[in-house]
Amino acid sequence: MVRRWLVEETSHGTVGREVEILDQPNRVAALASPLAWRILQELAKAPDYPNALAQRLKVHEQKVYYHVRRLEAAGLLEVLREEPKRGASARILAPTAEAFAIVLKGRGSPVASPMLPHAGVVTRFLEEFTRDGVFDGSIVVGSPYTHGPFNTTARDSPYAVELGFFLGRLFAPRKGLVVRLDTEVKALGAGKEDMILVGGPVANIITMELNPHLAVNFDWRQVWRMESSRTKRPYADEQVGLI
């Protein structure tokens, strides 16, 4: 299953959709009927089971069942979940993607795009940090002034610039500042927001507080060495880092 990322400029701003490429003629054939097209569009608005969908479309349920079977066989519809209905189990159906496309052979035209390769996968990985396409969280960096139990200054803030550039290609900015100092978070409290921490436990006191709870944590006997609770192995090479 091949997917691409479609970016559209709308009256509400820039909208992204993950597009599934239709690479077989039989998949396209399932959409040849106007009713099949309506079924797919209607289920994109609100997933439903065939009987209820027939009522919404005001058509005979047997026609809906026929096209639903064809759309499922073509891989354009999938079962989201099953719900009990009148002593039986009703299958709630939805499209397998937000959009579908046919890509013809050819080189295409080169364009400058701010989007990341595999943006859909990355966005799903960072789903806790987004709300309606807007970044919803904070980037916490170590203070550049002497602080913490080790009386250190953080020198890794430039990496937050790279991180911000990366996130800016995925999400719209929220109102207000996204970056906070670890000393500020410590003084005011973290609240319930999600945080991306930049810097290890020596330079970032919030990382230090979370260190015992990390699956891969820093070993205090040798501060720059890391240990993994999953592999049971230490990682001490200077070129080894943790994301």
Backbone as CSV, one residue per row, in Angstrom:
resi,resn,N_x,N_y,N_z,CA_x,CA_y,CA_z,C_x,C_y,C_z
1,MET,0.851,-1.191,0.000,0.000,0.000,0.000,0.891,1.246,0.000
2,VAL,0.809,2.031,-1.067,1.639,3.225,-1.218,0.836,4.452,-0.815
3,ARG,1.458,5.316,-0.024,0.771,6.531,0.413,1.635,7.751,0.119
4,ARG,0.977,8.857,-0.094,1.646,10.135,-0.324,0.990,11.189,0.568
5,TRP,1.588,12.355,0.578,1.077,13.440,1.408,0.581,14.564,0.511
6,LEU,-0.685,14.939,0.656,-1.308,15.987,-0.144,-1.503,17.228,0.715
7,VAL,-1.002,18.366,0.239,-1.133,19.636,0.959,-2.013,20.570,0.140
8,GLU,-3.051,21.111,0.782,-3.987,22.003,0.107,-4.071,23.332,0.846
9,GLU,-4.171,24.408,0.074,-4.428,25.727,0.642,-5.933,25.959,0.621
10,THR,-6.542,26.121,1.793,-7.983,26.336,1.889,-8.263,27.670,2.571
11,SER,-9.537,28.019,2.654,-9.920,29.268,3.323,-9.633,29.216,4.817
12,HIS,-9.445,28.000,5.355,-9.148,27.834,6.777,-7.656,27.637,7.033
13,GLY,-6.840,27.811,6.000,-5.403,27.617,6.153,-4.928,26.392,5.378
14,THR,-3.707,25.993,5.628,-3.119,24.842,4.948,-3.589,23.552,5.599
15,VAL,-4.060,22.622,4.778,-4.587,21.345,5.260,-3.804,20.213,4.613
16,GLY,-3.426,19.231,5.408,-2.703,18.076,4.892,-3.555,16.822,4.958
17,ARG,-3.451,15.981,3.944,-4.152,14.694,3.914,-3.169,13.614,3.478
18,GLU,-3.325,12.439,4.055,-2.549,11.300,3.594,-3.327,10.619,2.468
19,VAL,-2.684,10.461,1.326,-3.343,9.951,0.124,-2.879,8.528,-0.160
20,GLU,-3.834,7.656,-0.434,-3.506,6.289,-0.835,-3.506,6.204,-2.356
21,ILE,-2.426,5.664,-2.914,-2.296,5.563,-4.360,-3.031,4.322,-4.864
22,LEU,-3.900,4.515,-5.846,-4.603,3.398,-6.476,-3.731,2.875,-7.614
23,ASP,-3.176,1.681,-7.421,-2.200,1.154,-8.374,-2.716,-0.028,-9.187
24,GLN,-4.009,-0.378,-9.023,-4.593,-1.482,-9.772,-5.918,-1.039,-10.395
25,PRO,-6.182,-1.425,-11.657,-7.423,-1.001,-12.331,-8.686,-1.430,-11.597
26,ASN,-8.668,-2.623,-10.968,-9.880,-3.096,-10.292,-10.254,-2.215,-9.103
27,ARG,-9.266,-1.561,-8.516,-9.566,-0.663,-7.400,-10.298,0.576,-7.899
28,VAL,-9.902,1.052,-9.074,-10.564,2.216,-9.654,-11.970,1.843,-10.129
29,ALA,-12.124,0.627,-10.650,-13.420,0.186,-11.183,-14.512,0.204,-10.128
30,ALA,-14.143,-0.034,-8.874,-15.140,-0.045,-7.801,-15.783,1.319,-7.598
31,LEU,-15.155,2.378,-8.119,-15.679,3.736,-7.962,-16.437,4.222,-9.191
32,ALA,-16.620,3.342,-10.188,-17.238,3.768,-11.447,-18.692,4.192,-11.279
33,SER,-19.380,3.631,-10.300,-20.791,3.963,-10.085,-20.931,5.260,-9.281
34,PRO,-21.844,6.143,-9.683,-22.097,7.355,-8.893,-22.513,7.036,-7.456
35,LEU,-23.243,5.931,-7.260,-23.656,5.567,-5.906,-22.456,5.137,-5.070
36,ALA,-21.530,4.396,-5.664,-20.318,3.998,-4.943,-19.533,5.232,-4.513
37,TRP,-19.490,6.219,-5.406,-18.802,7.474,-5.097,-19.478,8.175,-3.918
38,ARG,-20.809,8.213,-3.931,-21.554,8.847,-2.834,-21.330,8.098,-1.518
39,ILE,-21.299,6.770,-1.592,-21.084,5.960,-0.383,-19.736,6.285,0.244
40,LEU,-18.704,6.360,-0.593,-17.367,6.646,-0.075,-17.307,8.039,0.547
41,GLN,-17.912,9.017,-0.122,-17.911,10.386,0.394,-18.705,10.486,1.697
42,GLU,-19.832,9.800,1.762,-20.683,9.869,2.955,-20.007,9.212,4.152
43,LEU,-19.327,8.091,3.920,-18.629,7.417,5.021,-17.396,8.194,5.461
44,ALA,-16.851,9.023,4.563,-15.736,9.886,4.959,-16.217,10.958,5.933
45,LYS,-17.470,11.416,5.740,-18.040,12.410,6.655,-18.328,11.800,8.017
46,ALA,-18.940,10.613,8.005,-19.318,9.960,9.264,-19.372,8.451,9.041
47,PRO,-18.448,7.679,9.606,-18.485,6.215,9.477,-19.821,5.662,9.969
48,ASP,-20.297,4.604,9.328,-21.615,4.071,9.667,-21.716,2.628,9.188
49,TYR,-22.831,1.969,9.548,-23.067,0.614,9.059,-24.032,0.692,7.874
50,PRO,-24.028,-0.313,6.977,-24.754,-0.213,5.705,-26.228,0.151,5.822
51,ASN,-26.962,-0.439,6.764,-28.393,-0.136,6.883,-28.632,1.344,7.152
52,ALA,-27.886,1.882,8.110,-28.040,3.301,8.442,-27.590,4.177,7.281
53,LEU,-26.551,3.731,6.577,-26.071,4.491,5.424,-27.130,4.542,4.326
54,ALA,-27.846,3.443,4.114,-28.917,3.412,3.112,-30.004,4.427,3.451
55,GLN,-30.314,4.563,4.729,-31.315,5.543,5.153,-30.813,6.966,4.912
56,ARG,-29.528,7.189,5.183,-28.960,8.523,4.961,-28.998,8.905,3.481
57,LEU,-28.727,7.912,2.618,-28.681,8.171,1.179,-30.047,8.049,0.511
58,LYS,-31.031,7.512,1.284,-32.387,7.303,0.755,-32.376,6.391,-0.476
59,VAL,-31.656,5.267,-0.347,-31.626,4.251,-1.406,-31.866,2.885,-0.767
60,HIS,-32.174,1.884,-1.599,-32.432,0.541,-1.090,-31.149,-0.031,-0.492
61,GLU,-31.303,-0.697,0.661,-30.123,-1.196,1.365,-29.353,-2.238,0.566
62,GLN,-30.042,-3.009,-0.305,-29.339,-4.012,-1.103,-28.338,-3.363,-2.062
63,LYS,-28.699,-2.192,-2.587,-27.764,-1.468,-3.452,-26.532,-1.027,-2.666
64,VAL,-26.769,-0.562,-1.444,-25.649,-0.140,-0.601,-24.750,-1.324,-0.282
65,TYR,-25.356,-2.458,0.093,-24.566,-3.651,0.406,-23.713,-4.078,-0.794
66,TYR,-24.285,-4.005,-1.990,-23.558,-4.419,-3.196,-22.292,-3.576,-3.383
67,HIS,-22.455,-2.264,-3.303,-21.303,-1.384,-3.530,-20.325,-1.421,-2.357
68,VAL,-20.821,-1.605,-1.161,-19.931,-1.723,0.000,-19.018,-2.932,-0.161
69,ARG,-19.585,-4.050,-0.620,-18.763,-5.250,-0.828,-17.676,-4.996,-1.878
70,ARG,-18.040,-4.304,-2.944,-17.055,-4.004,-3.994,-15.972,-3.050,-3.485
71,LEU,-16.361,-2.058,-2.725,-15.395,-1.097,-2.185,-14.466,-1.760,-1.171
72,GLU,-15.011,-2.679,-0.382,-14.168,-3.428,0.554,-13.180,-4.312,-0.190
73,ALA,-13.662,-5.002,-1.223,-12.792,-5.889,-2.002,-11.672,-5.109,-2.685
74,ALA,-11.957,-3.855,-3.041,-10.947,-3.008,-3.680,-10.017,-2.359,-2.668
75,GLY,-10.279,-2.581,-1.390,-9.431,-1.995,-0.355,-9.679,-0.529,-0.110
76,LEU,-10.867,-0.048,-0.472,-11.206,1.365,-0.277,-12.017,1.601,0.990
77,LEU,-12.604,0.544,1.531,-13.348,0.625,2.792,-12.779,-0.387,3.774
78,GLU,-12.871,-0.062,5.053,-12.435,-0.977,6.102,-13.413,-0.906,7.270
79,VAL,-13.385,-1.934,8.110,-14.242,-1.977,9.295,-13.520,-1.285,10.446
80,LEU,-14.093,-0.193,10.930,-13.506,0.515,12.075,-13.729,-0.245,13.373
81,ARG,-14.953,-0.720,13.548,-15.324,-1.430,14.773,-16.654,-2.137,14.527
82,GLU,-17.051,-2.962,15.473,-18.351,-3.627,15.403,-19.173,-3.243,16.629
83,GLU,-20.461,-2.991,16.409,-21.359,-2.589,17.492,-22.595,-3.487,17.493
84,PRO,-23.127,-3.803,18.685,-24.355,-4.615,18.743,-25.563,-3.803,18.286
85,LYS,-26.349,-4.369,17.373,-27.566,-3.726,16.871,-28.675,-4.770,16.763
86,ARG,-29.700,-4.651,17.607,-30.880,-5.527,17.552,-30.494,-7.004,17.581
87,GLY,-29.637,-7.342,18.497,-29.254,-8.731,18.669,-28.213,-9.226,17.690
88,ALA,-27.744,-8.377,16.802,-26.710,-8.761,15.838,-25.530,-7.800,15.968
89,SER,-24.513,-8.036,15.160,-23.321,-7.194,15.184,-23.270,-6.357,13.910
90,ALA,-23.211,-5.035,14.066,-23.162,-4.128,12.917,-21.731,-3.665,12.696
91,ARG,-21.286,-3.731,11.445,-19.934,-3.310,11.102,-19.929,-1.833,10.720
92,ILE,-19.176,-1.043,11.478,-19.050,0.386,11.187,-17.917,0.555,10.180
93,LEU,-18.247,1.124,9.020,-17.299,1.219,7.910,-16.785,2.638,7.723
94,ALA,-15.554,2.738,7.188,-14.950,4.031,6.878,-13.946,3.839,5.742
95,PRO,-13.626,4.898,5.003,-12.599,4.791,3.960,-11.239,4.437,4.564
96,THR,-10.412,3.772,3.785,-9.086,3.367,4.268,-8.090,4.514,4.253
97,ALA,-8.445,5.636,3.643,-7.553,6.799,3.601,-8.397,8.059,3.508
98,GLU,-7.745,9.206,3.729,-8.450,10.487,3.636,-8.671,10.906,2.185
99,ALA,-7.877,10.351,1.282,-7.998,10.671,-0.137,-7.358,9.545,-0.946
100,PHE,-7.736,9.469,-2.214,-7.181,8.457,-3.118,-6.705,9.154,-4.386
101,ALA,-5.687,8.577,-5.035,-5.134,9.211,-6.231,-4.593,8.164,-7.189
102,ILE,-4.543,8.546,-8.461,-3.888,7.747,-9.495,-2.668,8.535,-9.956
103,VAL,-1.495,7.968,-9.816,-0.258,8.637,-10.215,0.238,8.010,-11.512
104,LEU,0.321,8.811,-12.564,0.774,8.324,-13.860,2.297,8.343,-13.932
105,LYS,2.834,7.522,-14.834,4.285,7.469,-14.977,4.801,8.771,-15.567
106,GLY,5.937,9.186,-15.103,6.527,10.442,-15.543,7.316,11.054,-14.407
107,ARG,8.147,11.997,-14.722,9.025,12.588,-13.715,8.321,13.644,-12.881
108,GLY,7.281,14.236,-13.403,6.631,15.314,-12.682,7.428,16.600,-12.789
109,SER,6.974,17.619,-12.089,7.643,18.921,-12.103,8.238,19.195,-10.734
110,PRO,9.521,19.545,-10.669,10.134,19.826,-9.366,9.538,21.082,-8.737
111,VAL,9.197,20.991,-7.472,8.670,22.134,-6.723,9.362,22.188,-5.372
112,ALA,9.406,23.375,-4.807,9.955,23.529,-3.461,8.853,23.227,-2.462
113,SER,9.049,22.205,-1.656,8.035,21.812,-0.680,8.623,21.831,0.718
114,PRO,7.925,22.453,1.680,8.421,22.459,3.057,8.140,21.166,3.799
115,MET,7.339,20.268,3.195,6.932,19.075,3.924,8.052,18.056,4.004
116,LEU,8.065,17.313,5.092,9.045,16.262,5.301,8.678,15.003,4.532
117,PRO,9.682,14.236,4.091,9.374,12.897,3.595,8.760,12.068,4.729
118,HIS,7.795,11.251,4.401,7.122,10.400,5.387,6.495,11.237,6.508
119,ALA,5.977,12.428,6.153,5.421,13.316,7.177,4.274,12.675,7.937
120,GLY,3.476,11.853,7.244,2.344,11.215,7.920,2.780,10.310,9.046
121,VAL,3.843,9.537,8.817,4.355,8.631,9.846,4.894,9.428,11.026
122,VAL,5.654,10.491,10.727,6.246,11.308,11.791,5.155,12.006,12.593
123,THR,4.136,12.513,11.908,3.049,13.206,12.597,2.302,12.276,13.540
124,ARG,2.073,11.034,13.099,1.400,10.069,13.982,2.261,9.765,15.198
125,PHE,3.572,9.691,15.003,4.477,9.431,16.124,4.412,10.568,17.143
126,LEU,4.210,11.791,16.668,4.180,12.968,17.543,2.751,13.453,17.800
127,GLU,1.769,12.549,17.718,0.375,12.979,17.796,0.023,13.634,19.126
128,GLU,0.744,13.298,20.205,0.448,13.940,21.497,0.810,15.420,21.488
129,PHE,1.632,15.837,20.524,2.107,17.214,20.499,1.344,18.090,19.508
130,THR,0.222,17.619,19.021,-0.520,18.425,18.059,-2.009,18.398,18.366
131,ARG,-2.646,19.518,18.095,-4.096,19.627,18.224,-4.603,20.403,17.019
132,ASP,-5.339,19.704,16.154,-5.865,20.303,14.925,-4.755,20.930,14.084
133,GLY,-3.613,20.242,14.016,-2.510,20.700,13.184,-1.632,21.758,13.814
134,VAL,-1.938,22.171,15.042,-1.152,23.190,15.749,-0.303,22.510,16.818
135,PHE,0.964,22.907,16.925,1.843,22.329,17.939,1.299,22.635,19.327
136,ASP,1.148,21.615,20.145,0.554,21.759,21.475,1.505,21.157,22.502
137,GLY,2.477,21.933,22.923,3.466,21.453,23.878,4.552,22.496,24.053
138,SER,5.635,22.111,24.698,6.758,23.016,24.921,8.069,22.308,24.624
139,ILE,9.041,23.080,24.169,10.416,22.602,24.045,11.174,23.172,25.233
140,VAL,11.683,22.300,26.086,12.354,22.737,27.317,13.859,22.573,27.146
141,VAL,14.579,23.687,27.235,16.037,23.666,27.101,16.672,24.040,28.437
142,GLY,17.912,23.626,28.622,18.637,23.980,29.836,18.985,25.456,29.862
143,SER,18.994,26.042,31.037,19.311,27.460,31.180,20.774,27.724,30.812
144,PRO,21.043,28.855,30.127,22.432,29.195,29.794,23.207,29.750,30.992
145,TYR,22.510,29.926,32.112,23.167,30.420,33.328,23.433,29.255,34.278
146,THR,24.406,29.427,35.157,24.745,28.382,36.119,23.516,28.031,36.957
147,HIS,23.212,26.738,37.020,22.009,26.319,37.741,22.094,24.839,38.042
148,GLY,21.154,24.374,38.864,21.049,22.947,39.158,22.077,22.463,40.166
149,PRO,21.950,21.219,40.605,22.856,20.669,41.622,24.295,20.548,41.148
150,PHE,24.515,20.583,39.828,25.879,20.458,39.311,26.482,21.811,38.942
151,ASN,25.710,22.895,39.172,26.173,24.247,38.847,26.713,24.331,37.418
152,THR,25.918,23.868,36.484,26.348,23.840,35.089,25.552,24.832,34.254
153,THR,26.069,25.120,33.077,25.360,25.929,32.088,25.081,25.053,30.872
154,ALA,23.910,25.209,30.288,23.547,24.401,29.119,24.111,25.034,27.854
155,ARG,24.675,24.193,27.000,25.239,24.673,25.741,24.607,23.985,24.532
156,ASP,23.497,23.298,24.764,22.880,22.566,23.658,21.631,23.253,23.117
157,SER,21.383,24.501,23.511,20.209,25.213,23.005,20.190,25.351,21.484
158,PRO,21.368,25.477,20.807,21.318,25.547,19.335,20.598,24.367,18.695
159,TYR,20.622,23.203,19.359,19.928,22.049,18.795,18.415,22.250,18.822
160,ALA,17.939,23.088,19.745,16.508,23.386,19.786,16.082,24.155,18.539
161,VAL,17.019,24.925,17.958,16.722,25.637,16.714,16.491,24.632,15.590
162,GLU,17.367,23.631,15.506,17.190,22.575,14.505,15.867,21.836,14.732
163,LEU,15.571,21.563,16.001,14.330,20.870,16.339,13.117,21.706,15.943
164,GLY,13.183,23.012,16.227,12.084,23.899,15.864,11.870,23.961,14.362
165,PHE,12.972,23.962,13.612,12.872,23.963,12.152,12.194,22.688,11.668
166,PHE,12.542,21.576,12.289,11.945,20.276,11.954,10.447,20.278,12.263
167,LEU,10.067,20.712,13.473,8.657,20.707,13.871,7.836,21.692,13.044
168,GLY,8.483,22.793,12.626,7.788,23.792,11.826,7.369,23.290,10.462
169,ARG,7.973,22.208,10.021,7.596,21.601,8.743,6.433,20.621,8.913
170,LEU,6.020,20.411,10.146,4.929,19.481,10.435,3.690,20.159,10.998
171,PHE,3.907,21.161,11.874,2.793,21.747,12.611,2.794,23.265,12.478
172,ALA,1.617,23.850,12.620,1.507,25.302,12.707,1.905,25.737,14.117
173,PRO,2.464,26.941,14.267,2.872,27.390,15.601,1.673,27.757,16.460
174,ARG,1.808,27.559,17.748,0.745,27.968,18.665,0.955,29.431,19.042
175,LYS,0.012,30.005,19.749,0.172,31.372,20.232,1.130,31.378,21.418
176,GLY,1.978,32.389,21.478,2.924,32.487,22.584,4.203,31.719,22.299
177,LEU,5.103,31.750,23.268,6.403,31.102,23.121,6.286,29.593,23.254
178,VAL,7.049,28.890,22.451,7.083,27.433,22.498,8.218,26.957,23.397
179,VAL,9.305,27.735,23.453,10.496,27.329,24.207,10.425,27.839,25.640
180,ARG,10.798,26.966,26.592,10.881,27.348,28.002,12.204,26.860,28.575
181,LEU,12.731,27.594,29.543,13.941,27.165,30.241,13.580,26.148,31.310
182,ASP,14.513,25.243,31.586,14.249,24.236,32.620,14.030,24.872,33.982
183,THR,14.747,25.975,34.253,14.580,26.661,35.537,13.188,27.285,35.657
184,GLU,12.654,27.738,34.537,11.307,28.315,34.524,10.260,27.239,34.797
185,VAL,10.417,26.088,34.144,9.479,24.988,34.356,9.550,24.511,35.795
186,LYS,10.758,24.443,36.334,10.948,24.001,37.718,10.271,24.962,38.685
187,ALA,10.387,26.262,38.429,9.837,27.267,39.335,8.315,27.357,39.246
188,LEU,7.779,27.283,38.025,6.342,27.478,37.830,5.554,26.176,37.807
189,GLY,6.258,25.063,37.614,5.573,23.782,37.503,5.305,23.440,36.049
190,ALA,5.364,22.160,35.748,5.211,21.713,34.359,3.757,21.707,33.911
191,GLY,2.833,21.600,34.854,1.435,21.492,34.468,1.168,20.168,33.780
192,LYS,0.217,20.162,32.858,-0.155,18.928,32.166,0.285,18.918,30.704
193,GLU,1.075,19.901,30.302,1.476,19.975,28.901,2.540,18.934,28.574
194,ASP,2.561,18.531,27.320,3.604,17.626,26.846,4.863,18.439,26.574
195,MET,6.015,17.848,26.863,7.277,18.557,26.719,8.267,17.745,25.902
196,ILE,9.036,18.445,25.082,10.199,17.864,24.423,11.416,18.443,25.125
197,LEU,12.215,17.587,25.742,13.353,18.035,26.539,14.628,17.982,25.712
198,VAL,15.387,19.067,25.736,16.667,19.142,25.032,17.771,19.202,26.076
199,GLY,18.682,18.241,26.026,19.793,18.219,26.979,19.664,17.103,27.991
200,GLY,20.802,16.608,28.452,20.838,15.524,29.421,20.589,16.002,30.840
201,PRO,20.680,15.105,31.822,20.324,15.439,33.209,21.284,16.392,33.904
202,VAL,22.482,16.558,33.386,23.418,17.505,34.002,23.055,18.933,33.621
203,ALA,22.679,19.140,32.362,22.403,20.485,31.868,20.930,20.869,31.956
204,ASN,20.047,19.881,32.054,18.609,20.154,32.074,18.010,19.481,33.312
205,ILE,17.572,20.279,34.272,17.122,19.708,35.544,15.778,18.983,35.412
206,ILE,15.002,19.283,34.368,13.759,18.538,34.149,14.090,17.136,33.642
207,THR,15.084,17.041,32.768,15.559,15.724,32.336,16.086,14.939,33.527
208,MET,16.761,15.623,34.438,17.304,14.970,35.631,16.180,14.356,36.470
209,GLU,15.071,15.081,36.621,13.961,14.569,37.424,13.280,13.376,36.753
210,LEU,13.256,13.375,35.427,12.606,12.284,34.700,13.534,11.099,34.466
211,ASN,14.823,11.300,34.642,15.816,10.271,34.315,15.514,8.893,34.908
212,PRO,15.133,8.784,36.196,14.871,7.445,36.753,13.703,6.721,36.084
213,HIS,12.827,7.469,35.404,11.634,6.864,34.807,11.810,6.527,33.327
214,LEU,12.963,6.857,32.761,13.197,6.609,31.342,13.600,5.165,31.097
215,ALA,13.134,4.620,29.970,13.527,3.252,29.599,15.023,3.185,29.329
216,VAL,15.573,4.265,28.771,17.025,4.409,28.614,17.426,5.603,29.457
217,ASN,18.175,5.366,30.531,18.502,6.470,31.435,20.002,6.620,31.620
218,PHE,20.375,7.766,32.184,21.780,8.070,32.418,22.222,7.466,33.749
219,ASP,23.381,6.847,33.728,23.941,6.191,34.911,24.724,7.218,35.717
220,TRP,24.294,7.456,36.968,24.942,8.482,37.787,26.367,8.118,38.187
221,ARG,26.708,6.845,38.140,28.086,6.469,38.468,29.050,6.976,37.398
222,GLN,28.583,7.027,36.178,29.333,7.616,35.076,28.319,8.428,34.277
223,VAL,28.284,9.721,34.563,27.160,10.548,34.141,26.885,10.490,32.635
224,TRP,27.915,10.304,31.826,27.700,10.319,30.388,27.361,8.941,29.831
225,ARG,27.317,7.930,30.702,26.974,6.597,30.223,25.471,6.379,30.364
226,MET,24.898,5.659,29.394,23.469,5.363,29.439,23.264,3.865,29.578
227,GLU,22.159,3.501,30.217,21.801,2.098,30.360,20.358,1.902,29.895
228,SER,20.119,0.796,29.212,18.788,0.499,28.692,18.144,-0.625,29.484
229,SER,16.908,-0.390,29.938,16.173,-1.433,30.655,15.655,-2.497,29.690
230,ARG,15.697,-2.205,28.399,15.211,-3.154,27.400,16.312,-4.098,26.935
231,THR,17.471,-3.531,26.596,18.567,-4.380,26.111,19.477,-4.852,27.233
232,LYS,19.357,-4.209,28.433,20.224,-4.522,29.576,21.694,-4.251,29.255
233,ARG,21.928,-3.307,28.367,23.299,-2.992,27.967,23.630,-1.547,28.302
234,PRO,24.910,-1.270,28.650,25.355,0.113,28.829,25.827,0.690,27.493
235,TYR,25.725,2.005,27.356,26.191,2.695,26.152,27.071,3.854,26.605
236,ALA,28.385,3.715,26.380,29.330,4.682,26.937,30.125,5.426,25.876
237,ASP,29.983,5.067,24.613,30.763,5.722,23.570,30.373,7.193,23.454
238,GLU,31.345,8.054,23.236,31.078,9.491,23.165,30.188,9.858,21.978
239,GLN,30.162,8.999,20.970,29.370,9.284,19.779,27.932,8.772,19.887
240,VAL,27.608,8.130,21.009,26.269,7.581,21.200,25.387,8.622,21.880
241,GLY,24.177,8.830,21.350,23.247,9.783,21.955,21.876,9.173,22.137
242,LEU,21.003,9.930,22.719,19.646,9.464,23.007,18.645,10.468,22.470
243,ILE,17.650,9.967,21.737,16.546,10.826,21.283,15.283,10.342,21.979
